[in-house]
Amino acid sequence: MRKLLLATTNLHKLEEYRAIFVDVPFELLSLRDIQLDMDVEETGTTFAENAELKALAYARASGLLALADDSGLEIDALGGAPGIYSARFAGRRTPYAERFRLIEEQLKGLPPQQRTARFRCAITIAEPSGLYRTVEGVQEGIIAEAPRGKGGFGYDPIFLVPELGKTNAELAPEHKNRISHRGQAAAKARNLLLSWPATGSSV
């Protein structure tokens, strides 16, 4: 069976990918599984550029087909911030509860129609040879006035899905995996993997 390296250090993402790719004919490996300890600097200006940088670097370092992503939250009233800096917003070590407070402070008093936001995710699958493909997924929503829910991770507790009346953190994992930005991008990545050639010469 061919191997696929899930190149993320985020255990929550790893769990989501393992669930989404459960029936893909690849042996799913983590960085820990192959004892690869390296960080790739995210110097891109878009989610896609950062995903490509990471996937190519991990593919070359491991000699394996590698999958990497970059994702984040874009808030319209904040000019699209935190965007590609979502993981580092207010400092990488800042607890999410404090990040939620800072965001609410900036959005205070705004009605729902002015609290629009989206999660965006880019996933790149790359060969050690340099061949790669990138897909994206977007989930539209609004920023809740207060965090809700115990599920998910990251900004999920403040991301409200209007048509459901729930935040991502209030959704069952299998439901979230179907509609989330990462779930949408992963579904496209899954289709890529199912048709990925054994030689890696073309897709």
Secondary structure as UniProt FT lines:
FT   STRAND          2..6
FT   HELIX           11..20
FT   TURN            21..23
FT   STRAND          26..30
FT   TURN            31..35
FT   HELIX           47..62
FT   STRAND          65..75
FT   HELIX           76..78
FT   TURN            79..80
FT   HELIX           83..88
FT   TURN            89..90
FT   TURN            92..93
FT   HELIX           96..107
FT   TURN            108..109
FT   HELIX           112..114
FT   STRAND          116..126
FT   TURN            128..129
FT   STRAND          132..143
FT   TURN            154..155
FT   HELIX           156..158
FT   STRAND          159..161
FT   TURN            162..165
FT   STRAND          166..167
FT   HELIX           168..170
FT   HELIX           173..179
FT   HELIX           181..194
//
